[in-house]
Each structure stands twice: as structure tokens, then as C-alpha cells.
Amino acid sequence: MNVRRRLIPAAAAASLGLGALTACSSDSAASGNTDKFDVVASFYPMAFLAEQIGGDHANVTSLTEPGQEPHDLEISTKQRAQLEEADAALYLKGLQPAVDEAVGQTGIKTKIDAATLTHLEDHGTGGHSHEGEEGHSEESEEEEHGRDPHVWLDPVKYAEIAQGVGKAFEKADPDHAADYKKNTEALVTKLKGLDGDFENGLKNTKSKVFFTNHAAFGYLAERYGLTQEAISGIDPESEPSGARVRELQQEAKADGVTTVFYETLVSDKTAKTLARDANLKTDVLDPIEGITDTSRGDDYFQVMESNLKALQTALGAK
């Protein structure tokens, strides 16, 4: 497994529930040549943006089917045809190598790479990070592979991406530019409200440290002054060493950590073992790579609010 793929949780909460995407379809017949602006999105966070911004004018198709893990997606011949027929492709380069390759090989006119619409950073395995340089052309391959793709978990960065997507839609489908602009502004306003909820809700807490099964929340931690400590680093499948477990047990006592977070679609064995040994609680913190029947909410905003409540409880919000 290469470095880039290890950045994406191998068994993360990735099942894609399309119920929240009203016009979203996984049927190739509905993905192109319609009387709407046909958008093929790579996975849930991109499809959600396309739906919110495209509104009634967009026909959104997701390449990631319900139950699929986004990073392991293989593009079928039918899906390649979907891309060829679509008016636009919206994806996050580096998250799904098969999508990157397929989009690059198609003649689709409007290719929107969300990774170019905000700054991706290298968060390693913990909660600390450093700002990446804006240019991608001069980066070494290793630096590019080391960038954390979980930008949608930071409402501010997600809003930056939304603004870029909105402009791309306006340019690609000028007949409906005014509506795309209006929809984008409404979405950005809602994301700013979510950012305010997190900022205010996490401002005064007893602890600033939280434990997660793997390092998916680096952007969120950085945005709100928290420190993420991942049990298994960037790969949730790996088992932590005995030394790492002892280190976390000591840190839990020192920093007042009460809870070990895990994801619904990743085995909770390691998290629960650490919690039991350190006398801690367990709870869910959702990276929102997809909406499933077990998600605490029906769309991005609802699940993010659930994440906020879980963090407030775990950190002892005052």
C-alpha cells in the first residue's frame, strides 16, 4: 500500500447513503445526456456540494455506490461512460486513485478538483500540522502523498471548496449562473454558521485532547484549538504497539481525556480495548465519508452537529 492510500482509512465510514441527495443517481442512464447540468461526483462530500449548489438544475451521479469504500473504488466501463457523457466531474484528487485516472483520461470539459480549491496540509498521525504550499507543480511526490485529504471536516475549508465549485458551475452552465451563485452563497452562510457552532461550542472545555481510532480529524482539531491523538495513526487497520497504548493511558490521565472515539464502519476492538484498560468511555466521531443507516444524521450538517455534541461531552464543555 502506498503512502497516499494509507492516508485514507482502509475501512473508514465510507458507505455512501444517497438518500440525502435528492437528485443523486447511480444509474448510468441517468448520469448524462439529460436536460439538466449533469455532474458526476466521486463520493459523498463532493456529491453533497454538487446537490446543494446545483439545486434543481443539476443531475448528480455518485461514482461511489452505497456500501463501497471510496478509496478502494474501481471504475467500471459503465462509469467511464458516465464520465464521458457528463457535463462536469467533481472529485478530490488523491483520495481515489482510480477516479483521478479515469477523470484524466476522459474528454469531459469541466473537471473540478476540490484539492485545488483549498490548502491541503500534512497532519501526520497526530493533531499537529503545518500549512502546505499552494503550488502543486513543484512539490515532490512524497509531499503530495503526505497531504491529509479530510478537508470537508473543517467547515471553513469546505466553504472554500464550495465557493470554487460554485464558480466552476457558473462558468460551465452560464444559463443558470445566478442560481448557482445564490445557492453557493446560501451554503457558505450555513457552513459559516456551523463553524460558529463549533468555535463557540468548543471554546471552553476541560480538556483539549481527544483520542480517535485513526487520524481523520486533523483539520477539525487545528481549526478549533484541539489536539487529536490517533490510536493507530493513519491506518485504522493496524494494531498499536504496547508502548503506544501505555503512552495513551498516561496521556489520558495527564490531559483529562474521558473518551476514545471510533467510527461505525471500522472495528471498535482497538478503541474499546484501550478504553477498558484506561477506564475510559467510547463514542462515535464520524468522518462523514458517506451517510449510512447508522449515521447520526441524514446529511453532512446533521452529522457534523452530532460530532460537535460528542466532542462537547467528551471534552467537558462548560
C-alpha positions as a Markdown table, in Angstrom:
| # | Residue | x | y | z |
|---|---|---|---|---|
| 1 | Met | 0.0 | 0.0 | 0.0 |
| 2 | Asn | 1.4 | 3.4 | -0.9 |
| 3 | Val | 1.6 | 6.4 | 1.3 |
| 4 | Arg | -1.3 | 8.2 | -0.3 |
| 5 | Arg | -3.7 | 5.3 | 0.2 |
| 6 | Arg | -2.6 | 4.9 | 3.9 |
| 7 | Leu | -3.9 | 8.5 | 4.4 |
| 8 | Ile | -7.4 | 7.3 | 3.7 |
| 9 | Pro | -8.9 | 4.9 | 6.3 |
| 10 | Ala | -8.9 | 1.4 | 4.8 |
| 11 | Ala | -12.2 | 0.6 | 6.3 |
| 12 | Ala | -13.4 | 4.1 | 7.2 |
| 13 | Ala | -17.0 | 5.1 | 7.5 |
| 14 | Ala | -17.3 | 5.2 | 3.7 |
| 15 | Ser | -20.7 | 3.6 | 2.8 |
| 16 | Leu | -22.5 | 6.2 | 0.7 |
| 17 | Gly | -26.1 | 6.8 | 1.5 |
| 18 | Leu | -27.7 | 8.7 | -1.3 |
| 19 | Gly | -31.0 | 9.4 | 0.4 |
| 20 | Ala | -29.8 | 12.9 | 1.3 |
| 21 | Leu | -29.0 | 13.7 | -2.3 |
| 22 | Thr | -32.4 | 14.2 | -3.8 |
| 23 | Ala | -31.4 | 14.2 | -7.4 |
| 24 | Cys | -28.5 | 11.9 | -7.0 |
| 25 | Ser | -28.4 | 8.8 | -9.1 |
| 26 | Ser | -26.1 | 5.8 | -9.5 |
| 27 | Asp | -27.8 | 4.7 | -12.7 |
| 28 | Ser | -25.6 | 5.3 | -15.7 |
| 29 | Ala | -28.7 | 6.0 | -17.9 |
| 30 | Ala | -29.5 | 9.0 | -15.7 |
| 31 | Ser | -25.9 | 10.3 | -15.4 |
| 32 | Gly | -25.6 | 12.0 | -18.8 |
| 33 | Asn | -27.4 | 13.4 | -21.7 |
| 34 | Thr | -30.3 | 14.7 | -19.6 |
| 35 | Asp | -31.8 | 18.2 | -19.9 |
| 36 | Lys | -30.0 | 19.2 | -16.7 |
| 37 | Phe | -26.4 | 20.0 | -15.8 |
| 38 | Asp | -25.0 | 16.5 | -15.4 |
| 39 | Val | -22.4 | 16.2 | -12.7 |
| 40 | Val | -20.5 | 13.1 | -11.8 |
| 41 | Ala | -19.2 | 13.3 | -8.2 |
| 42 | Ser | -16.6 | 11.0 | -6.7 |
| 43 | Phe | -18.1 | 10.3 | -3.3 |
| 44 | Tyr | -20.5 | 11.8 | -0.7 |
| 45 | Pro | -18.8 | 15.1 | 0.4 |
| 46 | Met | -18.4 | 16.0 | -3.3 |
| 47 | Ala | -21.9 | 14.8 | -4.2 |
| 48 | Phe | -23.4 | 16.8 | -1.3 |
| 49 | Leu | -21.7 | 20.0 | -2.6 |
| 50 | Ala | -22.9 | 19.4 | -6.1 |
| 51 | Glu | -26.5 | 18.8 | -4.9 |
| 52 | Gln | -26.6 | 21.9 | -2.7 |
| 53 | Ile | -25.1 | 24.2 | -5.3 |
| 54 | Gly | -26.7 | 22.7 | -8.4 |
| 55 | Gly | -30.1 | 22.6 | -6.9 |
| 56 | Asp | -32.9 | 21.9 | -9.4 |
| 57 | His | -30.6 | 22.5 | -12.4 |
| 58 | Ala | -28.2 | 19.6 | -11.6 |
| 59 | Asn | -28.4 | 15.9 | -12.1 |
| 60 | Val | -25.8 | 14.5 | -9.7 |
| 61 | Thr | -24.4 | 11.0 | -10.0 |
| 62 | Ser | -22.0 | 9.5 | -7.5 |
| 63 | Leu | -19.3 | 7.1 | -8.6 |
| 64 | Thr | -19.2 | 5.6 | -5.1 |
| 65 | Glu | -22.2 | 3.2 | -4.6 |
| 66 | Pro | -23.8 | 2.6 | -1.2 |
| 67 | Gly | -21.6 | 0.3 | 0.9 |
| 68 | Gln | -18.4 | 1.0 | -1.1 |
| 69 | Glu | -15.2 | 2.3 | 0.5 |
| 70 | Pro | -14.3 | 5.4 | -1.5 |
| 71 | His | -10.6 | 4.9 | -1.6 |
| 72 | Asp | -10.9 | 1.3 | -2.9 |
| 73 | Leu | -13.2 | 2.3 | -5.8 |
| 74 | Glu | -12.5 | 0.7 | -9.1 |
| 75 | Ile | -14.0 | 2.4 | -12.1 |
| 76 | Ser | -16.2 | 0.2 | -14.4 |
| 77 | Thr | -16.6 | 0.6 | -18.1 |
| 78 | Lys | -20.2 | 1.9 | -17.4 |
| 79 | Gln | -18.8 | 4.5 | -15.1 |
| 80 | Arg | -16.3 | 5.6 | -17.6 |
| 81 | Ala | -19.2 | 6.1 | -20.0 |
| 82 | Gln | -20.9 | 8.2 | -17.3 |
| 83 | Leu | -17.9 | 10.5 | -17.1 |
| 84 | Glu | -17.7 | 10.9 | -20.9 |
| 85 | Glu | -21.4 | 11.8 | -21.0 |
| 86 | Ala | -21.4 | 14.2 | -18.1 |
| 87 | Asp | -21.1 | 18.0 | -18.2 |
| 88 | Ala | -18.7 | 18.1 | -15.2 |
| 89 | Ala | -16.8 | 15.9 | -12.8 |
| 90 | Leu | -16.3 | 16.9 | -9.2 |
| 91 | Tyr | -13.6 | 14.9 | -7.2 |
| 92 | Leu | -10.9 | 15.2 | -4.6 |
| 93 | Lys | -7.5 | 14.3 | -6.2 |
| 94 | Gly | -5.5 | 11.9 | -4.0 |
| 95 | Leu | -8.5 | 10.3 | -2.3 |
| 96 | Gln | -9.4 | 7.8 | -5.0 |
| 97 | Pro | -6.6 | 7.0 | -7.4 |
| 98 | Ala | -9.0 | 5.2 | -9.8 |
| 99 | Val | -11.1 | 8.3 | -10.1 |
| 100 | Asp | -8.1 | 10.5 | -10.7 |
| 101 | Glu | -7.0 | 8.2 | -13.5 |
| 102 | Ala | -10.5 | 8.0 | -15.1 |
| 103 | Val | -11.1 | 11.7 | -15.0 |
| 104 | Gly | -7.7 | 12.4 | -16.5 |
| 105 | Gln | -8.4 | 10.0 | -19.4 |
| 106 | Thr | -11.9 | 11.4 | -20.3 |
| 107 | Gly | -12.6 | 14.2 | -22.5 |
| 108 | Ile | -15.0 | 15.8 | -20.1 |
| 109 | Lys | -14.8 | 19.6 | -20.4 |
| 110 | Thr | -15.3 | 20.7 | -16.8 |
| 111 | Lys | -13.0 | 18.8 | -14.3 |
| 112 | Ile | -13.2 | 20.2 | -10.8 |
| 113 | Asp | -10.5 | 19.0 | -8.4 |
| 114 | Ala | -11.5 | 20.1 | -4.9 |
| 115 | Ala | -7.9 | 19.7 | -3.7 |
| 116 | Thr | -7.0 | 22.8 | -5.8 |
| 117 | Leu | -9.7 | 24.9 | -4.2 |
| 118 | Thr | -8.2 | 25.0 | -0.7 |
| 119 | His | -4.9 | 24.2 | 1.0 |
| 120 | Leu | -4.1 | 20.6 | 1.9 |
| 121 | Glu | -1.8 | 20.1 | 4.8 |
| 122 | Asp | 0.3 | 17.3 | 6.2 |
| 123 | His | -1.2 | 16.3 | 9.6 |
| 124 | Gly | 0.8 | 13.1 | 10.1 |
| 125 | Thr | -0.7 | 10.8 | 12.7 |
| 126 | Gly | -1.5 | 13.4 | 15.4 |
| 127 | Gly | -3.3 | 16.7 | 15.8 |
| 128 | His | -0.4 | 18.9 | 14.8 |
| 129 | Ser | 0.1 | 20.2 | 11.3 |
| 130 | His | 1.9 | 22.7 | 9.2 |
| 131 | Glu | 0.5 | 24.7 | 6.3 |
| 132 | Gly | 1.2 | 23.3 | 2.9 |
| 133 | Glu | 2.5 | 25.4 | 0.0 |
| 134 | Glu | -0.1 | 26.4 | -2.5 |
| 135 | Gly | 1.6 | 25.2 | -5.7 |
| 136 | His | 1.3 | 21.5 | -6.6 |
| 137 | Ser | 3.7 | 21.6 | -9.6 |
| 138 | Glu | 6.9 | 22.0 | -7.6 |
| 139 | Glu | 6.0 | 19.6 | -4.8 |
| 140 | Ser | 7.9 | 16.3 | -4.5 |
| 141 | Glu | 5.7 | 13.2 | -5.0 |
| 142 | Glu | 6.3 | 12.3 | -1.3 |
| 143 | Glu | 5.0 | 15.7 | -0.1 |
| 144 | Glu | 1.9 | 15.4 | -2.3 |
| 145 | His | 1.2 | 11.9 | -1.0 |
| 146 | Gly | 1.6 | 13.1 | 2.6 |
| 147 | Arg | -1.3 | 15.6 | 2.4 |
| 148 | Asp | -4.4 | 15.0 | 4.5 |
| 149 | Pro | -7.5 | 14.8 | 2.3 |
| 150 | His | -10.1 | 15.2 | 5.1 |
| 151 | Val | -10.8 | 18.8 | 4.3 |
| 152 | Trp | -14.6 | 18.5 | 4.5 |
| 153 | Leu | -14.4 | 18.1 | 8.2 |
| 154 | Asp | -13.3 | 21.7 | 8.6 |
| 155 | Pro | -16.4 | 23.9 | 7.7 |
| 156 | Val | -14.1 | 26.8 | 6.7 |
| 157 | Lys | -12.2 | 24.7 | 4.2 |
| 158 | Tyr | -15.4 | 23.0 | 3.0 |
| 159 | Ala | -16.8 | 26.5 | 2.4 |
| 160 | Glu | -13.7 | 27.5 | 0.4 |
| 161 | Ile | -14.2 | 24.4 | -1.8 |
| 162 | Ala | -17.9 | 25.2 | -2.1 |
| 163 | Gln | -17.1 | 28.7 | -3.4 |
| 164 | Gly | -14.8 | 27.2 | -6.0 |
| 165 | Val | -17.3 | 24.7 | -7.1 |
| 166 | Gly | -19.9 | 27.4 | -7.4 |
| 167 | Lys | -17.7 | 29.4 | -9.7 |
| 168 | Ala | -17.0 | 26.4 | -11.8 |
| 169 | Phe | -20.7 | 25.6 | -12.2 |
| 170 | Glu | -21.4 | 29.2 | -13.2 |
| 171 | Lys | -18.8 | 29.1 | -15.9 |
| 172 | Ala | -19.8 | 25.6 | -17.2 |
| 173 | Asp | -23.6 | 26.4 | -17.2 |
| 174 | Pro | -23.9 | 30.2 | -17.6 |
| 175 | Asp | -27.7 | 30.0 | -18.2 |
| 176 | His | -28.2 | 29.2 | -14.6 |
| 177 | Ala | -25.2 | 31.1 | -13.1 |
| 178 | Ala | -27.4 | 33.3 | -11.0 |
| 179 | Asp | -29.0 | 30.4 | -9.3 |
| 180 | Tyr | -25.6 | 28.6 | -8.7 |
| 181 | Lys | -24.3 | 31.8 | -7.2 |
| 182 | Lys | -27.3 | 32.2 | -4.9 |
| 183 | Asn | -27.1 | 28.5 | -3.8 |
| 184 | Thr | -23.4 | 28.8 | -3.2 |
| 185 | Glu | -23.9 | 31.8 | -1.0 |
| 186 | Ala | -26.6 | 30.1 | 1.0 |
| 187 | Leu | -24.4 | 27.0 | 1.5 |
| 188 | Val | -21.4 | 29.1 | 2.5 |
| 189 | Thr | -23.6 | 31.0 | 5.0 |
| 190 | Lys | -24.8 | 27.7 | 6.5 |
| 191 | Leu | -21.2 | 26.5 | 6.8 |
| 192 | Lys | -20.1 | 29.7 | 8.5 |
| 193 | Gly | -22.9 | 29.1 | 11.0 |
| 194 | Leu | -21.6 | 25.6 | 11.6 |
| 195 | Asp | -18.1 | 27.0 | 12.1 |
| 196 | Gly | -19.5 | 29.4 | 14.7 |
| 197 | Asp | -21.3 | 26.5 | 16.4 |
| 198 | Phe | -18.0 | 24.6 | 16.7 |
| 199 | Glu | -16.0 | 27.6 | 17.7 |
| 200 | Asn | -18.4 | 28.6 | 20.5 |
| 201 | Gly | -19.2 | 25.0 | 21.5 |
| 202 | Leu | -15.5 | 24.0 | 21.9 |
| 203 | Lys | -14.2 | 27.3 | 23.3 |
| 204 | Asn | -14.4 | 26.5 | 27.0 |
| 205 | Thr | -13.7 | 22.8 | 27.6 |
| 206 | Lys | -11.9 | 21.0 | 30.5 |
| 207 | Ser | -9.7 | 19.2 | 28.0 |
| 208 | Lys | -8.4 | 19.9 | 24.5 |
| 209 | Val | -7.2 | 16.4 | 23.7 |
| 210 | Phe | -9.3 | 13.7 | 22.1 |
| 211 | Phe | -8.5 | 10.1 | 21.1 |
| 212 | Thr | -9.6 | 8.7 | 17.8 |
| 213 | Asn | -9.2 | 5.3 | 16.2 |
| 214 | His | -7.3 | 6.9 | 13.3 |
| 215 | Ala | -6.1 | 10.4 | 12.3 |
| 216 | Ala | -9.0 | 11.7 | 10.3 |
| 217 | Phe | -9.7 | 14.9 | 12.2 |
| 218 | Gly | -6.5 | 16.9 | 11.9 |
| 219 | Tyr | -8.2 | 19.9 | 10.1 |
| 220 | Leu | -11.0 | 20.0 | 12.7 |
| 221 | Ala | -8.6 | 19.8 | 15.6 |
| 222 | Glu | -6.4 | 22.5 | 14.1 |
| 223 | Arg | -9.4 | 24.8 | 13.4 |
| 224 | Tyr | -10.7 | 24.7 | 16.9 |
| 225 | Gly | -7.6 | 24.5 | 19.0 |
| 226 | Leu | -7.8 | 20.8 | 19.9 |
| 227 | Thr | -5.2 | 18.0 | 19.8 |
| 228 | Gln | -6.1 | 14.8 | 18.0 |
| 229 | Glu | -4.3 | 11.7 | 19.2 |
| 230 | Ala | -4.8 | 8.7 | 17.0 |
| 231 | Ile | -4.5 | 5.2 | 18.4 |
| 232 | Ser | -3.5 | 3.6 | 15.2 |
| 233 | Gly | -2.2 | 6.6 | 13.3 |
| 234 | Ile | -3.4 | 7.0 | 9.7 |
| 235 | Asp | -4.2 | 3.3 | 9.2 |
| 236 | Pro | -7.2 | 2.1 | 11.3 |
| 237 | Glu | -6.4 | -1.5 | 10.4 |
| 238 | Ser | -3.1 | -1.5 | 12.2 |
| 239 | Glu | -2.7 | -2.5 | 15.9 |
| 240 | Pro | -1.0 | 0.0 | 18.2 |
| 241 | Ser | 2.1 | -1.2 | 20.0 |
| 242 | Gly | 2.1 | -1.9 | 23.7 |
| 243 | Ala | 4.3 | 1.2 | 24.2 |
| 244 | Arg | 1.7 | 3.4 | 22.3 |
| 245 | Val | -1.1 | 2.1 | 24.4 |
| 246 | Arg | 0.8 | 2.8 | 27.6 |
| 247 | Glu | 1.6 | 6.3 | 26.3 |
| 248 | Leu | -2.0 | 7.0 | 25.6 |
| 249 | Gln | -3.0 | 5.7 | 29.0 |
| 250 | Gln | -0.6 | 8.1 | 30.7 |
| 251 | Glu | -1.8 | 11.0 | 28.4 |
| 252 | Ala | -5.4 | 10.3 | 29.2 |
| 253 | Lys | -4.6 | 10.8 | 32.9 |
| 254 | Ala | -2.5 | 13.9 | 32.3 |
| 255 | Asp | -4.9 | 15.7 | 29.9 |
| 256 | Gly | -8.2 | 14.6 | 31.4 |
| 257 | Val | -9.2 | 12.5 | 28.4 |
| 258 | Thr | -12.5 | 10.8 | 29.1 |
| 259 | Thr | -13.5 | 9.2 | 25.7 |
| 260 | Val | -12.0 | 7.1 | 22.9 |
| 261 | Phe | -13.7 | 7.8 | 19.6 |
| 262 | Tyr | -14.2 | 5.2 | 16.9 |
| 263 | Glu | -16.1 | 5.0 | 13.6 |
| 264 | Thr | -19.2 | 3.0 | 12.9 |
| 265 | Leu | -17.7 | 1.1 | 9.9 |
| 266 | Val | -14.3 | 0.5 | 11.4 |
| 267 | Ser | -13.8 | -2.2 | 14.0 |
| 268 | Asp | -14.1 | -0.8 | 17.5 |
| 269 | Lys | -12.0 | -3.5 | 19.0 |
| 270 | Thr | -8.8 | -1.4 | 19.5 |
| 271 | Ala | -10.7 | 1.6 | 20.8 |
| 272 | Lys | -12.7 | -0.5 | 23.3 |
| 273 | Thr | -9.6 | -2.3 | 24.4 |
| 274 | Leu | -7.8 | 1.0 | 25.2 |
| 275 | Ala | -10.9 | 2.4 | 26.8 |
| 276 | Arg | -11.2 | -0.7 | 29.0 |
| 277 | Asp | -7.6 | -0.7 | 30.0 |
| 278 | Ala | -7.5 | 3.1 | 30.7 |
| 279 | Asn | -11.0 | 3.2 | 32.3 |
| 280 | Leu | -12.4 | 5.5 | 29.5 |
| 281 | Lys | -15.7 | 5.7 | 27.7 |
| 282 | Thr | -16.2 | 5.1 | 24.0 |
| 283 | Asp | -18.3 | 7.1 | 21.5 |
| 284 | Val | -18.6 | 7.7 | 17.7 |
| 285 | Leu | -16.9 | 10.5 | 15.8 |
| 286 | Asp | -17.9 | 10.3 | 12.2 |
| 287 | Pro | -15.5 | 11.3 | 9.4 |
| 288 | Ile | -18.6 | 11.6 | 7.0 |
| 289 | Glu | -17.1 | 9.8 | 4.0 |
| 290 | Gly | -20.7 | 8.6 | 3.5 |
| 291 | Ile | -24.1 | 8.7 | 5.1 |
| 292 | Thr | -25.4 | 5.3 | 6.2 |
| 293 | Asp | -28.3 | 3.9 | 8.3 |
| 294 | Thr | -26.0 | 4.1 | 11.4 |
| 295 | Ser | -25.0 | 7.7 | 10.8 |
| 296 | Arg | -26.2 | 10.2 | 13.5 |
| 297 | Gly | -28.0 | 12.4 | 11.0 |
| 298 | Asp | -29.3 | 12.4 | 7.4 |
| 299 | Asp | -26.8 | 14.7 | 5.8 |
| 300 | Tyr | -23.5 | 16.5 | 6.3 |
| 301 | Phe | -24.8 | 19.2 | 8.6 |
| 302 | Gln | -26.7 | 16.9 | 10.9 |
| 303 | Val | -23.8 | 14.5 | 11.3 |
| 304 | Met | -21.4 | 17.4 | 12.0 |
| 305 | Glu | -23.7 | 18.7 | 14.7 |
| 306 | Ser | -23.7 | 15.2 | 16.2 |
| 307 | Asn | -19.9 | 15.2 | 16.1 |
| 308 | Leu | -19.9 | 18.6 | 17.9 |
| 309 | Lys | -22.2 | 17.2 | 20.7 |
| 310 | Ala | -20.0 | 14.2 | 21.0 |
| 311 | Leu | -16.8 | 16.3 | 21.3 |
| 312 | Gln | -18.5 | 18.7 | 23.8 |
| 313 | Thr | -19.5 | 15.8 | 26.0 |
| 314 | Ala | -16.0 | 14.1 | 25.8 |
| 315 | Leu | -14.1 | 17.3 | 26.4 |
| 316 | Gly | -16.2 | 18.6 | 29.2 |
| 317 | Ala | -17.6 | 21.7 | 27.5 |
| 318 | Lys | -18.6 | 24.4 | 30.0 |
